[in-house]
Amino acid sequence: MIPRHILSLAIWLASTAGAVWLARGDAGVADAPAQILPQEFRIAAAETARLVELHAVVGQRVRAGDLLARLDTSVLEREIATGEAHLRQLRTEPGASAASMEFDGYASERGFQSDVDEAAAQLEAVRAAQAQQAAELAALREEIVRQRRLVKEGLTRADRVEELGVRATSIAESAAAWPARIDSLQSRLRAAEARLREWRAQHKPSSAPESREARLQPLVARIAEQQEALRVLRTRLAAARIVAPADGEVILSAARLGDVATAGVPFVILHGAGPRMLVAYVNERAQLGPGAQAVARRRTAAREELPTTVHRVADAVAQIPPRFWLIPTIPQWGREVYLELPATAALDAGEAVDIKFITGGVR
């Protein structure tokens, strides 16, 4: 049984400590505890795909550019090979067309009409393909709902739903490109119709060179369109190699080889070896603002001092880490103050320091 006078003394000491905390906050230049937070990188895939390589291991030290994981790119590689073959074919067409027009002497009305017909046919085909893919996606989503119901009833495997989900995501990403493709074809059709009207109104034998250029323009536009499509595919292929953005240490690897990585959902967390953030915890009524000068003192025998500057003061009041509570069993609250450290400061992540504010500022 704790004697009453000792209990009263403990309560008095706790109250005194709280008063000191408040008084330091009111002064506007209060001392405060602080800690070093690591530079953190949350690494995620750019698009949903299966992991075919995973090299990130917890505790592993990596260098910037080291391969952490690689996504399945078999479909992309086939699309690129097909696109490159199509581009080679397209590049032969302007030369052949120019030679034909040089022989004929001028572009015929039939050629311009052919451009209009071709653009219209392609636009119709693309719209039909879009409608077909939309129907396929709708049916696939209905099947996913049905399969989930069967999984709950224990009539099928959960990985079946996962496979359908990956397929639905892939189709949805493909379907998202249709509107831009249709807009491009509509623009191409309007341009072809305008060239046909202009030829009919203004064509003369002396205008043959201009007519040749106008006739070649659709072919040049198709080449540029195919080059852009290949550029996008190659960008996606490059993004399938997930590399370390900086030197550091892997502290979390939340995936296994063969898992499906969801676009935008981090599955590796890396603590960087670069600049770290210093966060001080001050009384909620302390008057500090960006630019306030301070000194960080290490809790070592030498008590090394490092000059620092307030970068930002949090708007909200939050509970400070338990390690800094004046009384271990009584939570304390305050504001987080973010300070800039010199680039040469050699401080460890998680290290506690003491902050002495030299100048204040109006928030």
C-alpha angles and dihedrals in degrees: 000000000000112000113248094238092053091049090050090050091051091051090049091051091049091050091048091051090051091049090051090051092052093044092053089051093051091052091066092220100070128162111242140182117247140178138204115249118202125243102258130202121191107202122204138164118263091224137015112271143130120276110241094170129031120176101160111112124177110258093021118138112223137185126224108277096023113141111253100171143342130215127221107272102172093114092046092050091053091049091050093049091050092046093050091051090050091049092053089053093048092051091060093054101072092053093048092046093048091051091050092049091047088055093047092044096225141024113270127227087242090062093053090047089051090056090053093048093047093049091048092049093049091048090052092047092049092050090050091049090049091052091048093050092047089053091048091051092049091050091047092052090050089051090051090054090048093047092050089054090051090049090055089051091049093242099121142019124274092226088066089064089048092053091049090049092054090049092048091050091051092050092046091052090050092047090053089067095058099083092055091047091050092048089051092050092046090053089048091051093049091049092049091050091049091051091050092051092047092050093051091049101041110019115136131161089250091058094064096113091053090047091053091053091048090050092050094048096083090052091049090048091051091051091051090048092051092047090053091049090052091047090056092048092049090049089053090047091052090048089057087074103077110200136180110270092209144357112287149100129291108237099169135028108177099176139068131215109280095025120129110248111214116222112259096007111117115233098169127047118197127192106213126222091221131094114332131211123248113211122189125192114219134174112281092243096051112125106225132142141179112296096032111143122231143162124232114212119199118225093238132114091261093047091215113204127219124189114234140173131218109251101176140354118214116244096215129064113236139176111272120229113283091238088071099047112123089220112032094222098045117075118225131205134208146132127288114237117195115210133189118237127204112265089240095055109124103206128148123236109262094019114145119226136173122242125212113191112215100180131021133205142203112265 
